[in-house]
Amino acid sequence: MAWQALVSCALLGTERQAPPALAGDDALGRLLGQLDGTDREGDLLRAAGVVALWQRAGQELLDDRQPCPPASAADSVPVCGVRAARHLERLLQGQNVELLPEWLEQLAAVGRRVPAALLPALLDVGARQMDVQPLLPAVLGERGDWLARQREEWRYAVRVRDEAQWSSDSQAERLALLQYLRTVDPARGRELLASTWDTELARQRRAFLAVLAIGLSLEDEPWLETVLDERSAETRAAAAALLARLPDAALVHRLRERALNVLRGTLAAGRLVLEVEPPEDEPALRRDGVTGAALPGAAVRLGEKAWRLCQMLAAVPPATWCQHWQQSPAAILVAAQASEWCDALREGWLRATLCQGDADWAEALLSLYPDHASHTAALAALLPAARFEQLLMGLLAEDPERALLILGQAQRPWSVDLGRAVLSHLRQRAAEDKSLESWASSALRGFARWLPPQLHDEVAAGWPVEARHWPRWETALNACLERLRLRRVMAEALRADA
């Protein structure tokens, strides 16, 4: 009550109302009784300070009667060295955090673990950064695994899981359990999901279906076929997308037969000509995930018929068309350029390529998507290292602009030979006194993420420092060299621990 009276006085102002008389017989009242009332503002502030401190001092601590969790098992894996720990600390503070996955991979390779003091910060970063999560169980150690169990946001990093977690109210914990089971025993993970499927909310169902991509096989097909009968279009689409990853699934065969009737190719003067008869809306197609309009959040904007065509093609292995028409992916894509349905055809084949992991089609599509925020890296990842580098070596000679665009987006390490070829081309550009375009400047900085660190000294040498535009090149080069240097010293520190 004393506090509320003081607040009321403060709101009205001491010119309108004197501070309340709070003197009394208890200890607080005797202390407040010492205020003489000659300084209203001062008395109000003094009384507020005394009452606030009195309230804080009188608060009782919460009585936590829950038993303490069992102590962590002792760590048998040695911790990384002091230098390596300092590097990790800086990464976790946000300095060059994109290098964290590389650092964690190297830490696991030398058989060391993360220092205990840095575990909370690392688990926090992992909760936000999906590419870090798969790397943590190998480097957290026993204490890190124990710590991950103590907080819901960190349970994604727990190594071994108990099926009792499936009854948890935590969606994150249940997703983590399903991910674990699909990794070690896919059939058991599917059975556990099927056992509670009827009670799951639609949003939860879609999240669980996304996890089924782990360990996906034809053994999952019978159950996924039942999900195609769900009322939710989003849930049906998620199940259909999983079935489309299985070339021998019945859904793929159904849509393949329909697609061959919808899209026909004929040879005219030795060139492929495409004819499209877009599919109409049918219940059977909707069941197989082919809808009349893009779902909310879809990245592509097509009309209804074009969207149905795109979805149908996305479910058919792209090699089907090469075999059917006896044409290469590049020739088929050239033929698509002449079709009024070009956007739908290209988008459908792109999705099918990413779905099936077809390297031949990925190589052909890379030339069409050299600088896409997500497609370029995804397509490049489908090519074996030797094939990717052979393609880029050829492009550097024939179409260097396109090669540099692809390299700026492709998220994969380079060999020494590719690194030297790129450096040679960039030095030549600088020697020709070409201004460094803004995208190229950014790309040069980004190249340091994928260049072999042992090329640091070669990267620094051989540049035409007398060129008119050299200052712009120098700024980008220095940023590249600094990141390369950091990668090299981080690797050296970890190797010293081995």
Number of C-alpha atoms within 10 A of each C-alpha: 7 14 14 9 14 20 15 13 18 19 9 11 15 16 11 9 13 18 24 15 14 17 15 12 9 8 10 14 15 13 15 19 16 10 18 9 15 8 12 17 16 14 20 21 14 14 22 19 11 14 18 14 11 12 10 9 9 9 8 7 6 6 6 7 6 6 6 7 9 7 8 13 11 9 13 10 14 13 20 22 17 13 16 23 20 14 19 23 17 13 18 18 12 11 13 14 15 14 16 23 17 15 21 19 15 16 25 18 14 14 16 23 25 26 21 14 10 16 18 14 13 23 25 13 20 20 17 11 14 10 12 20 18 12 20 24 19 19 22 29 26 20 17 27 23 20 20 22 18 11 11 12 17 23 23 25 25 21 19 10 16 9 13 9 16 19 11 11 9 13 16 15 22 21 20 21 24 26 22 21 23 20 16 12 13 21 16 13 22 22 13 14 18 14 9 11 15 10 10 13 9 16 11 14 17 18 14 22 19 15 19 23 17 17 16 19 17 15 11 20 19 12 14 21 19 11 20 21 15 15 11 13 17 17 22 23 22 21 27 23 21 21 27 26 23 21 16 13 18 16 22 23 16 16 21 19 11 16 20 15 13 16 17 16 17 12 10 8 7 7 14 20 17 19 15 16 13 18 21 12 14 11 10 10 20 18 21 25 25 28 23 20 15 17 12 7 6 8 8 13 12 17 13 17 18 22 25 26 28 26 26 28 29 29 33 31 25 24 18 12 20 16 10 11 14 12 14 16 20 16 14 23 19 15 16 20 14 11 15 12 20 17 17 25 25 20 20 23 27 23 20 25 25 21 20 20 19 18 19 16 26 24 19 17 22 22 15 14 19 23 20 16 11 11 21 24 21 19 24 24 18 20 19 10 15 10 14 18 17 12 15 22 18 12 17 18 12 11 12 17 14 19 22 24 18 23 24 23 21 24 17 15 15 18 15 13 12 18 20 17 15 21 19 14 15 19 17 14 14 21 17 13 15 14 17 19 11 10 11 18 19 15 19 24 20 19 24 24 21 17 24 20 20 13 16 19 11 11 22 13 9 10 19 18 13 11 15 14 17 19 14 15 23 15 12 19 19 15 17 24 21 14 19 25 18 16 23 16 15 22 17 13 19 24 14 13 17 12
